Amino acid sequence: MTATTLPARRRRRIRPARAALHAFLLITALAWFFPVLWAVINSLRDYDYTTVHGYLSLGGFTLDNYANAWTQGEMPVYFANSLLITVPAVVLTLFLSSCAAFVLSNYSRRFNLLMLAVFLAANLLPPQALLVPLFRLYTSIRLPYWISESGSLYDSHMGVVLIHVAFQIGFCTFVLSNFMKAMPTSLLEAARVDGASVFQQYWKVVLPLCRPSLAALATLLVTWIYNDFFWALALLSSGDKMPITTALQNLQGAFFVDYNLLSAGSVIVALPTLIVFFLLQRHFVAGLTLGASKG
């Protein structure tokens, strides 16, 4: 057996395994994508036509479901509420977690592991276990009217924003601290020699280099906070303050559900997260990979 025949035989042995892997990945992708594709197709079809001919038939395509879902679901109001919750929560979480990660990665090396464990401890608790104490805390705190119309954190967008920040800051601090540990220490040393203060080192040197990780975390945070339904339902009692995830309830009747209309509403609700992902997809994979590496 010559040396030139070994690579050829090895390639022949690998091909079936590689073909099986590609087939498995293709089937998995189709199985995941099929419900999304089915929802999009149903959202473009008339309910009366599908009632007569069935959902497996072709025809009855219309765009009226999107117009009806937009108006019947009062989605502009709910989109504005989601914007008031998601944007402040994401910005505040990234700012506070980046500050904490900067300190943990550069000035508190002795207690790094302990502090990171404290930050991540809240993520290990189920949200349902904290519902009762948080409800009592939110109803007991009194705030001025110009801060909260309800006079407390309960039934206010600020209360929902704060709970999202508290739950997400641990994971973001963990990712950003590992990313900052991988940075060359010579950058901060040069900034100190030039007379930069601690905040200038953070704002002008470290933070610009963290853009990939910040973009990846921003994508995840927008998805998690925007799609949240539990905390909004538990901490908000006024219907006009609910986020967009609750708007789909307006499209369901007590005794009748138009699933084509509901599919159109679901597609509309999902569009903002898709737009954010496609805008930040260049930094998404790279940011998570760099942030997850051990410093």
Secondary structure, DSSP 8 states (H G I E B T S, - for coil): --TTHHHHHHHHHHHHHHHHHHHHHHHHHHHHHHHHHHHHHHHTB-HHHHHHH-TTS---B-SHHHHHHHHHTTHHHHHHHHHHHHHHHHHHHHHHHHHHHHHHHHT--TTHHHHHHHHHHHHHS-GGGGHHHHHHHHHH----TTT-TTSSSTTSHHHHHHHHHHHHHHHHHHHHHHHHHTS-HHHHHHHHHTT--HHHIIIIIIHHHTHHHHHHHHHHHHHHHHT--HHHHHH---GGG--GGGGGGGGB-SS-B-HHHHHHHHHHHHHHHHHHHHHHHHHHHHHHHHHHS--
